[in-house]
Amino acid sequence: MNRLELEFARKRKQKSKADMAAAIGKSVVSYAKKERGEVGFSDEEKIIIARELDLTGDQVNAIFFDGSLPCR
């Protein structure tokens, strides 16, 4: 996971960690651990984050899969 890209995407959308924590139904502390890469995001959480931050498929690939998903 590319934690810096996730943080930048969140800040570009002017979302706080508290906003994102609420979106995925976790505490701010839990979300912060996930954003730092200490704990992984579930697939459902990745989908929610992608929607909240209006991420493109390429951004999702870069952030959550380190660009390892095959491109079309």
PDB file of N, CA, C and O in Angstrom:
ATOM      1  N   MET A   1       0.833  -1.176   0.000  1.00  0.00           N
ATOM      2  CA  MET A   1       0.000   0.000   0.000  1.00  0.00           C
ATOM      3  C   MET A   1       0.883   1.245   0.000  1.00  0.00           C
ATOM      4  O   MET A   1       1.912   1.303   0.673  1.00  0.00           O
ATOM      5  N   ASN A   2       0.455   2.226  -0.765  1.00  0.00           N
ATOM      6  CA  ASN A   2       1.184   3.486  -0.831  1.00  0.00           C
ATOM      7  C   ASN A   2       0.494   4.483   0.097  1.00  0.00           C
ATOM      8  O   ASN A   2      -0.451   5.169  -0.293  1.00  0.00           O
ATOM      9  N   ARG A   3       0.985   4.545   1.324  1.00  0.00           N
ATOM     10  CA  ARG A   3       0.315   5.372   2.341  1.00  0.00           C
ATOM     11  C   ARG A   3       0.385   6.853   2.038  1.00  0.00           C
ATOM     12  O   ARG A   3      -0.545   7.590   2.365  1.00  0.00           O
ATOM     13  N   LEU A   4       1.472   7.310   1.415  1.00  0.00           N
ATOM     14  CA  LEU A   4       1.582   8.733   1.102  1.00  0.00           C
ATOM     15  C   LEU A   4       0.568   9.149   0.038  1.00  0.00           C
ATOM     16  O   LEU A   4      -0.030  10.220   0.133  1.00  0.00           O
ATOM     17  N   GLU A   5       0.376   8.307  -0.969  1.00  0.00           N
ATOM     18  CA  GLU A   5      -0.621   8.613  -1.999  1.00  0.00           C
ATOM     19  C   GLU A   5      -2.030   8.647  -1.411  1.00  0.00           C
ATOM     20  O   GLU A   5      -2.849   9.481  -1.798  1.00  0.00           O
ATOM     21  N   LEU A   6      -2.312   7.735  -0.472  1.00  0.00           N
ATOM     22  CA  LEU A   6      -3.618   7.732   0.179  1.00  0.00           C
ATOM     23  C   LEU A   6      -3.805   9.015   0.975  1.00  0.00           C
ATOM     24  O   LEU A   6      -4.861   9.645   0.906  1.00  0.00           O
ATOM     25  N   GLU A   7      -2.793   9.398   1.724  1.00  0.00           N
ATOM     26  CA  GLU A   7      -2.879  10.631   2.511  1.00  0.00           C
ATOM     27  C   GLU A   7      -3.082  11.847   1.601  1.00  0.00           C
ATOM     28  O   GLU A   7      -3.912  12.708   1.891  1.00  0.00           O
ATOM     29  N   PHE A   8      -2.328  11.915   0.505  1.00  0.00           N
ATOM     30  CA  PHE A   8      -2.462  13.034  -0.429  1.00  0.00           C
ATOM     31  C   PHE A   8      -3.851  13.069  -1.051  1.00  0.00           C
ATOM     32  O   PHE A   8      -4.438  14.142  -1.195  1.00  0.00           O
ATOM     33  N   ALA A   9      -4.383  11.904  -1.424  1.00  0.00           N
ATOM     34  CA  ALA A   9      -5.725  11.835  -2.013  1.00  0.00           C
ATOM     35  C   ALA A   9      -6.770  12.314  -1.015  1.00  0.00           C
ATOM     36  O   ALA A   9      -7.700  13.037  -1.375  1.00  0.00           O
ATOM     37  N   ARG A  10      -6.614  11.908   0.228  1.00  0.00           N
ATOM     38  CA  ARG A  10      -7.553  12.332   1.276  1.00  0.00           C
ATOM     39  C   ARG A  10      -7.494  13.842   1.467  1.00  0.00           C
ATOM     40  O   ARG A  10      -8.530  14.502   1.555  1.00  0.00           O
ATOM     41  N   LYS A  11      -6.294  14.383   1.531  1.00  0.00           N
ATOM     42  CA  LYS A  11      -6.134  15.827   1.745  1.00  0.00           C
ATOM     43  C   LYS A  11      -6.612  16.633   0.541  1.00  0.00           C
ATOM     44  O   LYS A  11      -7.148  17.728   0.713  1.00  0.00           O
ATOM     45  N   ARG A  12      -6.429  16.112  -0.678  1.00  0.00           N
ATOM     46  CA  ARG A  12      -6.922  16.803  -1.876  1.00  0.00           C
ATOM     47  C   ARG A  12      -8.438  16.969  -1.822  1.00  0.00           C
ATOM     48  O   ARG A  12      -8.981  17.963  -2.302  1.00  0.00           O
ATOM     49  N   LYS A  13      -9.103  15.995  -1.239  1.00  0.00           N
ATOM     50  CA  LYS A  13     -10.568  16.048  -1.119  1.00  0.00           C
ATOM     51  C   LYS A  13     -11.006  16.744   0.175  1.00  0.00           C
ATOM     52  O   LYS A  13     -12.194  16.797   0.491  1.00  0.00           O
ATOM     53  N   GLN A  14     -10.029  17.277   0.917  1.00  0.00           N
ATOM     54  CA  GLN A  14     -10.280  17.981   2.169  1.00  0.00           C
ATOM     55  C   GLN A  14     -11.060  17.127   3.165  1.00  0.00           C
ATOM     56  O   GLN A  14     -11.981  17.594   3.835  1.00  0.00           O
ATOM     57  N   LYS A  15     -10.660  15.868   3.237  1.00  0.00           N
ATOM     58  CA  LYS A  15     -11.258  14.925   4.191  1.00  0.00           C
ATOM     59  C   LYS A  15     -10.281  14.706   5.334  1.00  0.00           C
ATOM     60  O   LYS A  15      -9.077  14.566   5.120  1.00  0.00           O
ATOM     61  N   SER A  16     -10.808  14.677   6.535  1.00  0.00           N
ATOM     62  CA  SER A  16      -9.975  14.400   7.708  1.00  0.00           C
ATOM     63  C   SER A  16      -9.926  12.895   7.954  1.00  0.00           C
ATOM     64  O   SER A  16     -10.686  12.127   7.366  1.00  0.00           O
ATOM     65  N   LYS A  17      -9.034  12.504   8.819  1.00  0.00           N
ATOM     66  CA  LYS A  17      -8.997  11.092   9.223  1.00  0.00           C
ATOM     67  C   LYS A  17     -10.311  10.721   9.897  1.00  0.00           C
ATOM     68  O   LYS A  17     -10.794   9.599   9.747  1.00  0.00           O
ATOM     69  N   ALA A  18     -10.888  11.657  10.634  1.00  0.00           N
ATOM     70  CA  ALA A  18     -12.177  11.406  11.290  1.00  0.00           C
ATOM     71  C   ALA A  18     -13.278  11.176  10.256  1.00  0.00           C
ATOM     72  O   ALA A  18     -14.140  10.318  10.447  1.00  0.00           O
ATOM     73  N   ASP A  19     -13.254  11.942   9.156  1.00  0.00           N
ATOM     74  CA  ASP A  19     -14.237  11.743   8.081  1.00  0.00           C
ATOM     75  C   ASP A  19     -14.122  10.342   7.501  1.00  0.00           C
ATOM     76  O   ASP A  19     -15.120   9.654   7.291  1.00  0.00           O
ATOM     77  N   MET A  20     -12.888   9.937   7.249  1.00  0.00           N
ATOM     78  CA  MET A  20     -12.670   8.628   6.640  1.00  0.00           C
ATOM     79  C   MET A  20     -13.000   7.503   7.617  1.00  0.00           C
ATOM     80  O   MET A  20     -13.552   6.474   7.227  1.00  0.00           O
ATOM     81  N   ALA A  21     -12.660   7.703   8.877  1.00  0.00           N
ATOM     82  CA  ALA A  21     -12.981   6.698   9.895  1.00  0.00           C
ATOM     83  C   ALA A  21     -14.487   6.487   9.967  1.00  0.00           C
ATOM     84  O   ALA A  21     -14.961   5.353  10.036  1.00  0.00           O
ATOM     85  N   ALA A  22     -15.230   7.579   9.951  1.00  0.00           N
ATOM     86  CA  ALA A  22     -16.693   7.483   9.996  1.00  0.00           C
ATOM     87  C   ALA A  22     -17.226   6.757   8.761  1.00  0.00           C
ATOM     88  O   ALA A  22     -18.162   5.963   8.861  1.00  0.00           O
ATOM     89  N   ALA A  23     -16.639   7.025   7.611  1.00  0.00           N
ATOM     90  CA  ALA A  23     -17.099   6.404   6.370  1.00  0.00           C
ATOM     91  C   ALA A  23     -16.942   4.889   6.399  1.00  0.00           C
ATOM     92  O   ALA A  23     -17.788   4.163   5.876  1.00  0.00           O
ATOM     93  N   ILE A  24     -15.857   4.410   7.011  1.00  0.00           N
ATOM     94  CA  ILE A  24     -15.644   2.949   7.051  1.00  0.00           C
ATOM     95  C   ILE A  24     -16.112   2.328   8.362  1.00  0.00           C
ATOM     96  O   ILE A  24     -15.986   1.119   8.560  1.00  0.00           O
ATOM     97  N   GLY A  25     -16.650   3.148   9.250  1.00  0.00           N
ATOM     98  CA  GLY A  25     -17.205   2.623  10.493  1.00  0.00           C
ATOM     99  C   GLY A  25     -16.167   2.204  11.517  1.00  0.00           C
ATOM    100  O   GLY A  25     -16.383   1.266  12.283  1.00  0.00           O
ATOM    101  N   LYS A  26     -15.043   2.899  11.528  1.00  0.00           N
ATOM    102  CA  LYS A  26     -13.968   2.598  12.478  1.00  0.00           C
ATOM    103  C   LYS A  26     -13.647   3.837  13.299  1.00  0.00           C
ATOM    104  O   LYS A  26     -14.082   4.940  12.967  1.00  0.00           O
ATOM    105  N   SER A  27     -12.885   3.653  14.369  1.00  0.00           N
ATOM    106  CA  SER A  27     -12.429   4.789  15.170  1.00  0.00           C
ATOM    107  C   SER A  27     -11.327   5.518  14.404  1.00  0.00           C
ATOM    108  O   SER A  27     -10.740   4.974  13.468  1.00  0.00           O
ATOM    109  N   VAL A  28     -11.058   6.741  14.810  1.00  0.00           N
ATOM    110  CA  VAL A  28      -9.984   7.513  14.182  1.00  0.00           C
ATOM    111  C   VAL A  28      -8.645   6.812  14.392  1.00  0.00           C
ATOM    112  O   VAL A  28      -7.816   6.768  13.484  1.00  0.00           O
ATOM    113  N   VAL A  29      -8.437   6.270  15.573  1.00  0.00           N
ATOM    114  CA  VAL A  29      -7.184   5.556  15.856  1.00  0.00           C
ATOM    115  C   VAL A  29      -7.041   4.360  14.918  1.00  0.00           C
ATOM    116  O   VAL A  29      -5.964   4.128  14.369  1.00  0.00           O
ATOM    117  N   SER A  30      -8.106   3.613  14.733  1.00  0.00           N
ATOM    118  CA  SER A  30      -8.074   2.446  13.849  1.00  0.00           C
ATOM    119  C   SER A  30      -7.809   2.877  12.408  1.00  0.00           C
ATOM    120  O   SER A  30      -6.994   2.263  11.719  1.00  0.00           O
ATOM    121  N   TYR A  31      -8.488   3.926  11.949  1.00  0.00           N
ATOM    122  CA  TYR A  31      -8.263   4.404  10.592  1.00  0.00           C
ATOM    123  C   TYR A  31      -6.820   4.862  10.411  1.00  0.00           C
ATOM    124  O   TYR A  31      -6.186   4.550   9.403  1.00  0.00           O
ATOM    125  N   ALA A  32      -6.307   5.598  11.385  1.00  0.00           N
ATOM    126  CA  ALA A  32      -4.932   6.106  11.299  1.00  0.00           C
ATOM    127  C   ALA A  32      -3.934   4.954  11.153  1.00  0.00           C
ATOM    128  O   ALA A  32      -2.977   5.053  10.384  1.00  0.00           O
ATOM    129  N   LYS A  33      -4.158   3.870  11.885  1.00  0.00           N
ATOM    130  CA  LYS A  33      -3.277   2.701  11.771  1.00  0.00           C
ATOM    131  C   LYS A  33      -3.353   2.115  10.366  1.00  0.00           C
ATOM    132  O   LYS A  33      -2.343   1.689   9.806  1.00  0.00           O
ATOM    133  N   LYS A  34      -4.539   2.098   9.812  1.00  0.00           N
ATOM    134  CA  LYS A  34      -4.717   1.571   8.464  1.00  0.00           C
ATOM    135  C   LYS A  34      -4.030   2.478   7.449  1.00  0.00           C
ATOM    136  O   LYS A  34      -3.361   1.989   6.539  1.00  0.00           O
ATOM    137  N   GLU A  35      -4.187   3.794   7.595  1.00  0.00           N
ATOM    138  CA  GLU A  35      -3.572   4.726   6.655  1.00  0.00           C
ATOM    139  C   GLU A  35      -2.044   4.657   6.731  1.00  0.00           C
ATOM    140  O   GLU A  35      -1.362   4.836   5.722  1.00  0.00           O
ATOM    141  N   ARG A  36      -1.517   4.401   7.913  1.00  0.00           N
ATOM    142  CA  ARG A  36      -0.057   4.272   8.070  1.00  0.00           C
ATOM    143  C   ARG A  36       0.459   2.922   7.579  1.00  0.00           C
ATOM    144  O   ARG A  36       1.669   2.724   7.479  1.00  0.00           O
ATOM    145  N   GLY A  37      -0.439   1.997   7.274  1.00  0.00           N
ATOM    146  CA  GLY A  37      -0.026   0.689   6.785  1.00  0.00           C
ATOM    147  C   GLY A  37       0.243  -0.323   7.875  1.00  0.00           C
ATOM    148  O   GLY A  37       0.744  -1.413   7.598  1.00  0.00           O
ATOM    149  N   GLU A  38      -0.083   0.021   9.116  1.00  0.00           N
ATOM    150  CA  GLU A  38       0.135  -0.910  10.225  1.00  0.00           C
ATOM    151  C   GLU A  38      -0.908  -2.020  10.226  1.00  0.00           C
ATOM    152  O   GLU A  38      -0.641  -3.128  10.692  1.00  0.00           O
ATOM    153  N   VAL A  39      -2.087  -1.725   9.710  1.00  0.00           N
ATOM    154  CA  VAL A  39      -3.193  -2.681   9.620  1.00  0.00           C
ATOM    155  C   VAL A  39      -3.758  -2.535   8.214  1.00  0.00           C
ATOM    156  O   VAL A  39      -3.867  -1.423   7.696  1.00  0.00           O
ATOM    157  N   GLY A  40      -4.112  -3.645   7.602  1.00  0.00           N
ATOM    158  CA  GLY A  40      -4.629  -3.584   6.237  1.00  0.00           C
ATOM    159  C   GLY A  40      -6.089  -3.174   6.162  1.00  0.00           C
ATOM    160  O   GLY A  40      -6.858  -3.365   7.105  1.00  0.00           O
ATOM    161  N   PHE A  41      -6.453  -2.607   5.022  1.00  0.00           N
ATOM    162  CA  PHE A  41      -7.855  -2.293   4.737  1.00  0.00           C
ATOM    163  C   PHE A  41      -8.523  -3.539   4.174  1.00  0.00           C
ATOM    164  O   PHE A  41      -7.911  -4.287   3.412  1.00  0.00           O
ATOM    165  N   SER A  42      -9.762  -3.757   4.544  1.00  0.00           N
ATOM    166  CA  SER A  42     -10.527  -4.841   3.926  1.00  0.00           C
ATOM    167  C   SER A  42     -10.911  -4.397   2.515  1.00  0.00           C
ATOM    168  O   SER A  42     -10.835  -3.213   2.188  1.00  0.00           O
ATOM    169  N   ASP A  43     -11.322  -5.350   1.688  1.00  0.00           N
ATOM    170  CA  ASP A  43     -11.754  -5.001   0.330  1.00  0.00           C
ATOM    171  C   ASP A  43     -12.938  -4.047   0.369  1.00  0.00           C
ATOM    172  O   ASP A  43     -13.008  -3.115  -0.433  1.00  0.00           O
ATOM    173  N   GLU A  44     -13.863  -4.267   1.286  1.00  0.00           N
ATOM    174  CA  GLU A  44     -15.031  -3.382   1.419  1.00  0.00           C
ATOM    175  C   GLU A  44     -14.591  -1.962   1.784  1.00  0.00           C
ATOM    176  O   GLU A  44     -15.119  -0.986   1.252  1.00  0.00           O
ATOM    177  N   GLU A  45     -13.628  -1.859   2.687  1.00  0.00           N
ATOM    178  CA  GLU A  45     -13.122  -0.539   3.081  1.00  0.00           C
ATOM    179  C   GLU A  45     -12.432   0.159   1.913  1.00  0.00           C
ATOM    180  O   GLU A  45     -12.550   1.375   1.764  1.00  0.00           O
ATOM    181  N   LYS A  46     -11.721  -0.591   1.091  1.00  0.00           N
ATOM    182  CA  LYS A  46     -11.072  -0.010  -0.092  1.00  0.00           C
ATOM    183  C   LYS A  46     -12.112   0.575  -1.038  1.00  0.00           C
ATOM    184  O   LYS A  46     -11.913   1.653  -1.597  1.00  0.00           O
ATOM    185  N   ILE A  47     -13.210  -0.130  -1.214  1.00  0.00           N
ATOM    186  CA  ILE A  47     -14.284   0.349  -2.088  1.00  0.00           C
ATOM    187  C   ILE A  47     -14.879   1.635  -1.537  1.00  0.00           C
ATOM    188  O   ILE A  47     -15.099   2.589  -2.283  1.00  0.00           O
ATOM    189  N   ILE A  48     -15.140   1.665  -0.236  1.00  0.00           N
ATOM    190  CA  ILE A  48     -15.709   2.854   0.393  1.00  0.00           C
ATOM    191  C   ILE A  48     -14.758   4.040   0.246  1.00  0.00           C
ATOM    192  O   ILE A  48     -15.184   5.142  -0.098  1.00  0.00           O
ATOM    193  N   ILE A  49     -13.487   3.813   0.504  1.00  0.00           N
ATOM    194  CA  ILE A  49     -12.494   4.884   0.396  1.00  0.00           C
ATOM    195  C   ILE A  49     -12.411   5.388  -1.044  1.00  0.00           C
ATOM    196  O   ILE A  49     -12.363   6.596  -1.279  1.00  0.00           O
ATOM    197  N   ALA A  50     -12.394   4.474  -1.996  1.00  0.00           N
ATOM    198  CA  ALA A  50     -12.337   4.874  -3.404  1.00  0.00           C
ATOM    199  C   ALA A  50     -13.521   5.767  -3.760  1.00  0.00           C
ATOM    200  O   ALA A  50     -13.363   6.749  -4.485  1.00  0.00           O
ATOM    201  N   ARG A  51     -14.693   5.434  -3.256  1.00  0.00           N
ATOM    202  CA  ARG A  51     -15.883   6.253  -3.525  1.00  0.00           C
ATOM    203  C   ARG A  51     -15.808   7.590  -2.812  1.00  0.00           C
ATOM    204  O   ARG A  51     -16.109   8.628  -3.401  1.00  0.00           O
ATOM    205  N   GLU A  52     -15.412   7.573  -1.555  1.00  0.00           N
ATOM    206  CA  GLU A  52     -15.326   8.818  -0.766  1.00  0.00           C
ATOM    207  C   GLU A  52     -14.334   9.808  -1.365  1.00  0.00           C
ATOM    208  O   GLU A  52     -14.547  11.020  -1.317  1.00  0.00           O
ATOM    209  N   LEU A  53     -13.250   9.282  -1.929  1.00  0.00           N
ATOM    210  CA  LEU A  53     -12.195  10.146  -2.448  1.00  0.00           C
ATOM    211  C   LEU A  53     -12.253  10.300  -3.970  1.00  0.00           C
ATOM    212  O   LEU A  53     -11.374  10.924  -4.565  1.00  0.00           O
ATOM    213  N   ASP A  54     -13.293   9.728  -4.604  1.00  0.00           N
ATOM    214  CA  ASP A  54     -13.451   9.792  -6.061  1.00  0.00           C
ATOM    215  C   ASP A  54     -12.188   9.325  -6.781  1.00  0.00           C
ATOM    216  O   ASP A  54     -11.706   9.991  -7.697  1.00  0.00           O
ATOM    217  N   LEU A  55     -11.657   8.182  -6.364  1.00  0.00           N
ATOM    218  CA  LEU A  55     -10.424   7.671  -6.955  1.00  0.00           C
ATOM    219  C   LEU A  55     -10.704   6.983  -8.287  1.00  0.00           C
ATOM    220  O   LEU A  55     -11.726   6.318  -8.454  1.00  0.00           O
ATOM    221  N   THR A  56      -9.795   7.152  -9.216  1.00  0.00           N
ATOM    222  CA  THR A  56      -9.877   6.426 -10.482  1.00  0.00           C
ATOM    223  C   THR A  56      -9.357   5.008 -10.261  1.00  0.00           C
ATOM    224  O   THR A  56      -8.770   4.705  -9.223  1.00  0.00           O
ATOM    225  N   GLY A  57      -9.576   4.158 -11.237  1.00  0.00           N
ATOM    226  CA  GLY A  57      -9.046   2.800 -11.155  1.00  0.00           C
ATOM    227  C   GLY A  57      -7.533   2.796 -11.033  1.00  0.00           C
ATOM    228  O   GLY A  57      -6.966   2.007 -10.277  1.00  0.00           O
ATOM    229  N   ASP A  58      -6.879   3.682 -11.779  1.00  0.00           N
ATOM    230  CA  ASP A  58      -5.419   3.770 -11.707  1.00  0.00           C
ATOM    231  C   ASP A  58      -4.967   4.208 -10.316  1.00  0.00           C
ATOM    232  O   ASP A  58      -3.967   3.706  -9.804  1.00  0.00           O
ATOM    233  N   GLN A  59      -5.691   5.136  -9.705  1.00  0.00           N
ATOM    234  CA  GLN A  59      -5.335   5.583  -8.353  1.00  0.00           C
ATOM    235  C   GLN A  59      -5.523   4.463  -7.342  1.00  0.00           C
ATOM    236  O   GLN A  59      -4.683   4.271  -6.463  1.00  0.00           O
ATOM    237  N   VAL A  60      -6.615   3.726  -7.459  1.00  0.00           N
ATOM    238  CA  VAL A  60      -6.859   2.589  -6.553  1.00  0.00           C
ATOM    239  C   VAL A  60      -5.727   1.580  -6.706  1.00  0.00           C
ATOM    240  O   VAL A  60      -5.213   1.068  -5.711  1.00  0.00           O
ATOM    241  N   ASN A  61      -5.337   1.292  -7.942  1.00  0.00           N
ATOM    242  CA  ASN A  61      -4.250   0.356  -8.212  1.00  0.00           C
ATOM    243  C   ASN A  61      -2.952   0.858  -7.582  1.00  0.00           C
ATOM    244  O   ASN A  61      -2.230   0.089  -6.947  1.00  0.00           O
ATOM    245  N   ALA A  62      -2.657   2.137  -7.756  1.00  0.00           N
ATOM    246  CA  ALA A  62      -1.412   2.704  -7.224  1.00  0.00           C
ATOM    247  C   ALA A  62      -1.406   2.734  -5.697  1.00  0.00           C
ATOM    248  O   ALA A  62      -0.380   2.462  -5.074  1.00  0.00           O
ATOM    249  N   ILE A  63      -2.538   3.062  -5.098  1.00  0.00           N
ATOM    250  CA  ILE A  63      -2.599   3.207  -3.637  1.00  0.00           C
ATOM    251  C   ILE A  63      -2.654   1.853  -2.937  1.00  0.00           C
ATOM    252  O   ILE A  63      -1.852   1.577  -2.045  1.00  0.00           O
ATOM    253  N   PHE A  64      -3.585   1.025  -3.336  1.00  0.00           N
ATOM    254  CA  PHE A  64      -3.844  -0.203  -2.585  1.00  0.00           C
ATOM    255  C   PHE A  64      -3.106  -1.441  -3.100  1.00  0.00           C
ATOM    256  O   PHE A  64      -2.924  -2.406  -2.357  1.00  0.00           O
ATOM    257  N   PHE A  65      -2.683  -1.418  -4.359  1.00  0.00           N
ATOM    258  CA  PHE A  65      -2.080  -2.609  -4.945  1.00  0.00           C
ATOM    259  C   PHE A  65      -0.677  -2.342  -5.486  1.00  0.00           C
ATOM    260  O   PHE A  65      -0.125  -3.160  -6.221  1.00  0.00           O
ATOM    261  N   ASP A  66      -0.110  -1.206  -5.123  1.00  0.00           N
ATOM    262  CA  ASP A  66       1.261  -0.837  -5.538  1.00  0.00           C
ATOM    263  C   ASP A  66       1.462  -0.986  -7.047  1.00  0.00           C
ATOM    264  O   ASP A  66       2.551  -1.327  -7.509  1.00  0.00           O
ATOM    265  N   GLY A  67       0.392  -0.724  -7.808  1.00  0.00           N
ATOM    266  CA  GLY A  67       0.493  -0.785  -9.257  1.00  0.00           C
ATOM    267  C   GLY A  67       0.610  -2.180  -9.824  1.00  0.00           C
ATOM    268  O   GLY A  67       0.955  -2.346 -10.994  1.00  0.00           O
ATOM    269  N   SER A  68       0.327  -3.203  -9.004  1.00  0.00           N
ATOM    270  CA  SER A  68       0.538  -4.585  -9.450  1.00  0.00           C
ATOM    271  C   SER A  68      -0.651  -5.188 -10.212  1.00  0.00           C
ATOM    272  O   SER A  68      -0.531  -6.282 -10.762  1.00  0.00           O
ATOM    273  N   LEU A  69      -1.788  -4.494 -10.252  1.00  0.00           N
ATOM    274  CA  LEU A  69      -2.906  -5.030 -11.029  1.00  0.00           C
ATOM    275  C   LEU A  69      -2.642  -4.810 -12.500  1.00  0.00           C
ATOM    276  O   LEU A  69      -2.130  -3.758 -12.884  1.00  0.00           O
ATOM    277  N   PRO A  70      -2.982  -5.790 -13.339  1.00  0.00           N
ATOM    278  CA  PRO A  70      -2.739  -5.619 -14.771  1.00  0.00           C
ATOM    279  C   PRO A  70      -3.605  -4.504 -15.345  1.00  0.00           C
ATOM    280  O   PRO A  70      -4.764  -4.339 -14.964  1.00  0.00           O
ATOM    281  N   CYS A  71      -3.032  -3.756 -16.250  1.00  0.00           N
ATOM    282  CA  CYS A  71      -3.767  -2.660 -16.911  1.00  0.00           C
ATOM    283  C   CYS A  71      -4.504  -3.224 -18.109  1.00  0.00           C
ATOM    284  O   CYS A  71      -4.097  -4.226 -18.696  1.00  0.00           O
ATOM    285  N   ARG A  72      -5.590  -2.567 -18.458  1.00  0.00           N
ATOM    286  CA  ARG A  72      -6.358  -2.998 -19.638  1.00  0.00           C
ATOM    287  C   ARG A  72      -5.826  -2.344 -20.873  1.00  0.00           C
ATOM    288  O   ARG A  72      -6.339  -2.579 -21.967  1.00  0.00           O
TER     289      ARG A  72
END
